[in-house]
Amino acid sequence: MTDDVSGSVAARFRQLFYSVNGVIALIGIVALGIVIFAGSTVGRIAGSLVAASAGVYLFAWWRTEMKEEENEPSEPERVDSPGQEGNMKKLLFDDYQSSAGKYVVREVNLGESAVVPSSKTTQPVPQAVKPESVREMEIPDFFDLDSDVPYSETEPKSEFHSLLNKVLLVLKDVLFAHSVAFFWANREKSQMVLESMATDSRQFMAAKRFAMGDDIVSQVAASGKPQLLGRVNPATEKELLPFYESPAYVKSVFVVPVFFMDRAKGILPVGTIVADSKAEDAFGQETLELLGRFTKLVSALIKSYTDKYDLLLDSELLSSIRRMQDRVRSEPGEQTILTALAEEARRLANWDFLTVAMYADERRGWSLQKVVNRMGEPYAAPDQLIEDEGSIVGCAIATNRVVTVADMSAEPRFRFHASENIGKQGSFVCIPISSMNRCYGAMTLESKSPGQFSGNEVETMYRLVENAAGSLEVLYMNNLAKEFVHVDQLTGSLTRKFFLRKVEEEVRRAADFAAELASVSIAVDGMGEHLARYGREGCDAILNEAVKILRANIRPYDAVGRLEDDRLGVLLVNTAASDAYLWAEKMRKAVSSHVMVVGKRSFSVTVSAGVCGLSEGMGTDDLVAGTSQVLGKALEHGGNLVRVY
């Protein structure tokens, strides 16, 4: 027992020596030496205070240590019972008790078979450590709820931009990059065009493009080989990284090309992915392998984007063709076709000026029939003649080929005429309006921006113009067929061509025999209102009934013809203008009193008439023009009138 106490005391002193307390004890000893050997009173007083303080501190420490030792549990002592010899006993203690107090010791006879129960019947289950609180993951952590790209018919470019932006954000986080961006390589305009970027920099350029040059992005786009700079010289940062408006103090840069397979040109680099960092040597060989996987992903996105864009163009083209055909079907005519062509071209391409050139019989040459100027700047005027030689449009019509000029400033030829006063800038495309049988003219599109029209857009416009040419072909074939038909299919009267031929014959006859001749033009009043109320079939029925009344009141050698869709002509042989007036007035009353029946509706209409008698020196055109002139005056005064020239 004494040895244990002495060992404990020695251990305390060793702990004292190797601890902070040992240092304090050493200070106290030194201070005590000063008290003993110091010659001055002040030194003795100071040494006494330090020695006393050290002694008080060490005494307090010693008391604390002794109390802790007393509180520690001691081993159970073996108790011998001399009064019960030969009756061996066993001492047990409960080792499941808390170590805070002394163990409970019990005596057990060895002969007893009973099991001494423990103070705790079962071993306690360790209390589970309460885990740290973890934030519960929600849907927005895995899915972009704000994005409607997967669920809407988004325009392909917007969808591509959204997906590419997400890819660049992931790439920036993986590389711990300062900026990551994707640039298109526009070789036609010699520009690098920014599509999307993820950056922490405020110096990133606000413009969307910069000219291709000696910078690292342009070099990779031109060569198709990746480049890595582990240390960027601050003096050359502006030339190497033109996409920063001011120095961003970038230290390392990695640029890789993005390839795409073009059907005509093969595999070409169409863009670049650039990643930079503010740390030197931030990228290595493993970065190249990682970027290679991301460039393959971007190439797949580009393919999906181009496929969808082509499908979208085809869909819009089909819609434009359907609208144009519906319009031409409801209102056939050359001007209707040209107007519909211009309107649909507005939907399919971006242009500033549009013209349509057709052949003008009266001028014996090609001229501009339609001009659309969306910029309000000086441009070609309608009815301007086109020179066959030296002009872009004349060349396109003569060769029946599409002509595309990416930059007009480098084009020596003029557009329409040598005397045109139009600036030589932008891009120009001329598409012939031709069918299998003939060329009807050409449509031109012009933009003030060079290289505006891509190959897909030109192809789309060509398909639209081709459909318009088919409509013109049908229209001209119908007109050609009508020229050989004597009788109008609807009314049974003469067609315009043969009615005018009849007028010409009778004018010559009247001139040879000094006979009287009169011409009457008749039109149904308010034909536009009847069309809106009864439709085209109703208007045809009205016109047919009017012709029946006229034919019932003429002689066999007189003639009735259909001059226009809603206008009739009557030629009265050997009839003076005064007699023709009386006849026209009689017809006006007859038509107005006639009951028209269209379907289940019954109604009446009125007509107006213009009368012109043949006078000396008057030809066929003068006679017809006179009747049309006085008919127009009758309609201007409200209709239901007969006027004489």
C-alpha positions, 0 to 999 in steps of 0.5 A: 500500500505504501509503495502504491502511495509513493508511486502515485506521488512520484507520478504527480511530480513527473506530471508537474515537471512536464506540464505548465504547472512545472514551469510555474513551480520553476518560477516559484523556486527562482523567486524564492532564491531571489528572496534569499540571496537578493541584496535589495529590499525591493527585490526581496519583496518582489521575489516573495510575492512571486514565490507566494503566488506560485505556491498558492497556485501549486497547492490548489492544483495539488488539492484538485488532483487528490480529490479526483483520485479519491473519487475514482472507484477502487478494486473490491477487497476480498473479505475472509470470514475466519468464523466459517472455515471450510465454507468457501464463498465467492465475491461477485460484483455487478460490472453493469453498474455505472462507474460513478460510484462503488461497485455492489459486492455480494457473497455467494456460497459455492454450493449454491446453484442459484443464479445471483441476479444482476442489478440489471437484468439485460445488457443495455442497448447503446443509445443511437447517436442522433444523426446530423440534420440532412436537408430533404431533397425536393423536385427542383433539386433534380428537375428544372420546374421553370423550364417549359422546353420539354413540354412545349413546341419551342422554337428549335434555337431557343431549345438548343440555347437552353440546353447548351446553357445547362451543359456549360453550367455543369462544365464550369462546376466540374472544371472549377473554371472562371468562365466557360463559353460556346462560340459559333464559327461563322466563316461567311462573315469571318466572325466568332458568334457567342451562343451561350456562356457561364461566367463569374466575370463582369468583364465578359463582352456584352456584344455577341460577336467579334472578328476572327483573327489571331486570338486563341478561339479563332485559331482553334476554330480554323485549325480544328485542334485544341489549344492549352495555355497553362500561363497567360501573359497579362500583356497578351490577354487582350489579344488572346481572349477578345471576349473580355472587355477589360483585363480579367487576369486569367491565368490559364485557358483551354479551347477545344473545337466542336465538330459537325458533319455537313452533308456537302462539306463533310466533318468541319469545326463549327464552333469552340468551347473555351474554359479559363481559370484564374489559377495557373496550370488549372487544366491538364490531360484529364481536362482534354478527355473530359472536354472531349466528352462534352464536345460530343454532347454539344455536337449531338445537340447541334444535330438535334437542333438542325434536324428540328430546324429543317423540320420546322422550315418544312412545316412552315413551307407547307403551311405557306403553300396551303395558305397561298393555294387557298387564297388563289383558289378563292380569288384566282388571278395573277395579282392574287398569286404575286401578293400571296407570294410576297406575304408568305415570303415575309414569314419564311425569311428575313429580308428588307426589300422584295421585288417580283418581275414579270413580262409586260406585253405592252412594254415588250420586256421584263418589268417590276410588277411588285415592290415591297420596301420595308426599310423606307429607303430609296430602292427600285420603283414599280414598272421599272424595266430590267436590262437583259444584259448586265443585270443580276435579275436578267441573268437569272431569268435568261439562265433560269437559275438561282443567283445568290450574292453574299456581299453586294459590295463585291458584285460588279453587276447591277440588280435591275438597271444600270441607272439604278441608284441603290447602295451596294451593300448587303446580300441579294438573292434572285429566284426565277419563277419558272415551271416546266414549260416557261419562265414567268419572271423572278422574285428577288430578296435583299437584306442590308446585312451581308450573308443574310440568306442561308442555303436552307432559306434559299431552298425554302424560298425556291420551293415556295416560288416553284409552287407560285409558278405552278399556280401561274401555269394553271392560270395561264393554261385556263386563259389559253383554253378560254381563248379557243372557247366561243361560249361561256360555260356558265351563261351560254353567252360569247366569251370576251374574245369572241364577243370583241371579235363580233363587235369588230366585224359589225363595226366594219360592216356598219362602216361599209354600209353606213349602218347604225350600231350600238353597244350596251354594257350591263352590270348587276348593282351591289355585286360585292354585297351579293357575294358576301350574302349568297356566295359565289354560287349565288352570284353565278345564279344571278348572272345566269338569270340576267343573261337569260332575260337579255337573250330572250329580248334580242334578235338572232343577229344581235350578240350577248357576251361576258366581258368580265366576271360580273359584267355583260355586253350586248351588241345591237345591230342596225340600232341607233343609240336612242333605240338602244337606250330604250331597249336598255331601260326595258331590260333594267325594268325586266331584271328588277321585277324578276324574282331570283331564287337561290336555294331557299331564298328569293329576292330581286336585284337591279342592274345599271347600263351604259349605252354608246352608239357608233359614230363616224371615225370610231373604232372597236376599242372606242365603242367598247370604251364608251360603253364602259365609261358611261356604265361607270358613271351610272354605278357612281350615281347609285346604280339602277340607271341607264346612261348614254355616251 
